[in-house]
Amino acid sequence: MKLRLLFLILAVIFTKQTYSQEILPVYSDYLSDNYFLLHPSMAGAANCAKIRVTGRQQWFGQEDAPALQTLSFNGRVSDRDGMGLILLNDKNGYHSQKGFRVAYAHHILFSRDEIDLNQLSFGVNFGFAQSLLDETSFLANNPTYDPIINGTIVQKATYMNMDIGASYNYLDFYAHLTVKNALASARDLYTDKEPVNLKRLVYNMGYTFGDSENIMFEPSFMFQHVFQTKESTVDLNIKAYKELEFGKLWGGISYRRSLDGAEYVEGNSISSQKLQYFTPLLGINFKNYMFAYTYSHLMGNVKFDNGGFHQITLGINLFCKPEKYHCNCPAVN
């Protein structure tokens, strides 16, 4: 009974994201110098082309626990245009998804030169994904007949998705706004009544201050809102940067909290819980290379496992401009 209650509560908290048909879920990997994963308008916005590889693993020790891998590349293709590509592999038990996204961004520079950063960017990405449901082992442990389970096939469904957004980078300040799932096709993998699309609004804003030769600080936040389910979450982040002879050392912490929750029975009373977790992160830049590690720890009385979510990011910067922007702007410098 307790196990059923646990899965019921988790379903109420997470189901809104499960049926969102998003090709790429929204985690905290954007804090590892990878805002392009969230915002297509950041394609080619930096002074270098960027390659980033991420691997995310949840609940070590649990069989078939969720895991996500991404490979992304973005850079300038002209003075005012950028393009990017994201490949992903997402697996969660019997369910898996493979897909890609292609992004284009146009950048408008308001400053008189290429050194003072005052840039407005517009971007769009378009992608396809294939969802799979592996039924080949469904009847191995429970041979009871079920008319909707074949038990010998891997169901497949392909769907498309599009995001549109804008970014504004002005010296040490930045803001990003993206509508995810702005245009999507039905997936119809589990039922023919799946929602066609759940639009998600994602807004980021931050500012960097301090001495670039000593320690810089970057407070920021992210707001998400899913229109159909009315679900909203907020990220509060703080990062610090230290310049070294060989590169840069940086770290920080992020706190995510849902503004919505779920009620559950605890003893003779009814309690409620909202999704919330802390994510410390640590990274280092060595010349043109980057390495980062993040760990997300879920808070609350009701959770599937005491273990957290581990993620590693590897990156390299290519084709950098001879001179950086004159600002404390880690995302573009």
N, C-alpha and C positions, 0 to 999 in steps of 0.2 A: 504493500500500500504506500509506504514511504517513497519507494522508487517511482511509482506511478505519479505521485504528487510532485516529485522533483522534476520529472520530465514534463508534466503539465505546466509547471511554473516557468521552466526554461522555454517551453514552446510559446507561452504568452509573451515572454520578454523578447525572444529572438525571431518569432515567426514572421514579424513584419519585414525583417531583412531576408528571410529565407525565400519569400515569394517576390522579391523585388526585381528579379530578372536582371540584376546588374552583372555586367561582364567582369568588372573588377570591384570587389568589396572595399569599403572605406575603413581602413585601419589607421595606425599611427606611423606608417612607413614614410609619409610625407615629411616627417621631421628629420629623416636621414638624408637631407639634401635632395629631395625628390618630389617637389611640388608638382612636377609634370604628371605624376601618376593620378593626381586629382584634377588638375586644371590644364586643358589642352592649350590654353592661351600662353602657357609657359614654354611651349615648344620653341626653342631657339632664342629664348629671352636672355639667357646668360651670355657671358663673353667667351664661353667655351662650349663645344659640343660635349654632351654627357652620356656615358654608358653606365647603367646601374643594373646590378643583379641582386635580387632579394630572395631570401628563403625564410618562410615563416612556418613554425611548427607549434601546435597546441597540445597541451596535456601529454608530456612525455610519459611513457609507460602504459598508455592506453592504446589498445589495438585499433587501427584505422582511424586515428585521431585526425582532425582537420589539418591540412597542410597546403601552403600556397607558395608557388614560385613565380617570379616575374623577371623578365628581361626587357629593359627599356633603353631607347636611344633617342636623343633629340638634339637638334642643332640648327644653325642658320643655313639656308640655301641661297640667300641673297641678302642685301643690306637691310631689307625690311621684312623678309619672310623666313619662317622657320617651319620645320617639319619634324615629326617624331613617330616612333613605332613602339608598341607595347605587346609583348607575347606573354601569355600566362598559362599556368597549369594549376588548377584548384581541385582538391580532392577531400571528401568528407565521407568516410565509410563506403557505402555502396554507391554514393553519388560523386560524380566528378565533372569537371568542366575544363575545356581547352578553348582558347580564343586569342584574338589579336585585336588591336586598335591602331588605326592610322590617324595621325593628327596633323592639322595645318594651323598656323598662327600668323597673323599680320601685326607688325609692330610699328607704332607711330612714335617717333622721337621728337619731343617738344623742345629739347635743349638745342643750343647752337652748335654743339660739338658732340663727339662720340664718347666724351669722358664724363661729363656731368649727366647723371642718370635722371631722366624725366621721361618715362616711357609708358604709353598706353598700348595694351595688346588685346587682340581679339582672337579667339581660337575655337576650333571645332574638331571633334574626333568622331570617327565612324568605325564600327567594329562588328565582327561576327564571333559567335561562340557556339560550341556544340556541347550540350549537356548529355550526360550518360547516366543511366540507372542500371546497374549490374544485378540482374535477377538470378544469375546462374547458381548461386548458393542459397537462395531463399528457402528452398524445400529440403535442404540437407538435414537441418535440425528440426524442422517442423513440416512433415509431409502432408498436413491437412490441406484438403483441396480449397482453393480460392479462385473464383472465376476470373479475377482481374490480374492474377499472377501467372505468367507463363512458366517461370522457373528455369528456362533454358536459354534465354536470350539476354542481350544487352540493349535496352531501349535507348534510342538516340533522338535528339531533337536539336535543330539548328535555328538560331534566331539572331537578329541584328539589333544594334543599339547605337545611339548617337548622343554626345554631350556637346553643349555649347557654353562658352564662358568668356570672361574678360579679366585682365590683370592690370594693375597700375603700380609701377615701381617709381618712387620719387626719392632719390638719395637713400636715407636710412629707413624709409617707410615703404610698406607694401600692402596691397589688398587684392584679393582674388575672389571672384564670384562665378560659380558654374552651376548650370542646371544639368544634372545627370539624368539619363533616361528621357531626354527631351523627345526622342522618337524611338520607339521600340516595336518589334513585332512579337506576336504571341509565341510562347514556347510549347505549350500543350504536351508536356511530357508526362505529368502525373495525372492531369485531369483536363478535360476540354473547357473547364470553367476557370482556368488560371487568369488572373488579371493581365490585361495586355501590357500595362506599363504602370510603374509607380515613379513619378518624377521626384527627384531628390535635389534640394537646394543646398549647396555647400558654399560657405563664406569663410574666408580666412583673412586675418589682419594682424600685422605685427610691426614692431619698431625696434631698431638696434641702436644702442647707445653705449658709450664708454670710450676708453682709450684703445685704439687699434694696436698699439705697441705693448699693451699690458693685457687687460681683460675687457671683453665686450659682453654685454648682456642683451638678450633678445626675448622680451615677453611677447606672447602672441596668443590668439585664441582661434577656434574654429566653431562655427555653428552649422548644424545640419537640420534639415526639416524634410520629412517625407509627406507630401501633400495628401495622398489618399488615406494614409493611416493616422495622420496628424502627429506622428512621432517626431520628437526633437531631441537633440543631444548637443552638449557643449564640451569642447576641449579647452582647458586652460594650461598653457605651456610656458616654461621658462628655460632658456638655453644660455650657456656661457661659453665664450671662445677665448683661447689663449694662443697668441702667436708664438711659434718656436722657430729655431734656426732652420729646421728641415721642413716645416709646414705649419700645421695648426692642430691643437687639441681642443675638443669641445665635448660638452655633455649637458644634460638637463633632465627635466622631469615633466611629464604630462599627466593631467587628471581629466578623465572623461566621465561625464555624468549624463544620464538620460533624464529628461524632464517628465517622462512618463514611466509608469511602473505597473506592477501586477500585485494583486492581493492573493494571499494563500492562508490556509488554516494552520495555526500553530497551537497545538493543545486544544483549549476551549475558546480560543480567541482568533481573530482575524488580523493578520499582519500584512504589511506591504513592503515591497522591495523594488528599488530602481537600479538599473544597470549602472555600475560605476567601477572604474579600475584605474590604477596608477601605472605609468609606464616610465621608468627611468631609462635613459639612453646615454651611450658613450661612443664617441667617434674620433677618428684621427685622419688628417690629411697629410700624406707624405708625397711631396712634389705634386705630380698629377694624379696620384692614386688616393683612394678613400676607402676606409673601413669603418663600419658602424655596427653596434649591437644594441638591441632594445629588448626589454623584458616587460610584459604586461601582466599585472597581478589583479585578478578579479576580486572585488570586495563584496561583502554581504553574507548573510547566514545560509542562503540557499545557492549552491553552485555545484557543478558536476564533479569537479576535481580541485584539489588544493594546489595543483601545479599551475603554472602560468603559461604565457604565450611567448616563445622565443623567436627572435628574428635577427638575421645577419644580412648586412648590405655591403656589397663590394662595388667599387666604381672606379672609373678612369675618365679624366678630362682630356679632350682632344681639340686640336685646331684653335687654340686660345689666341685671342687678340694680343698684340704686343704690349698694350697698356691696359690695366684694369680701370674700371670706373672709380672715380674719386668719391667713394662712400663706404660706409660700413654696411655692406649688403651681401651677406654670405650666399644667398640664393642665386645671385647673378654674377658675383665675382669669383 
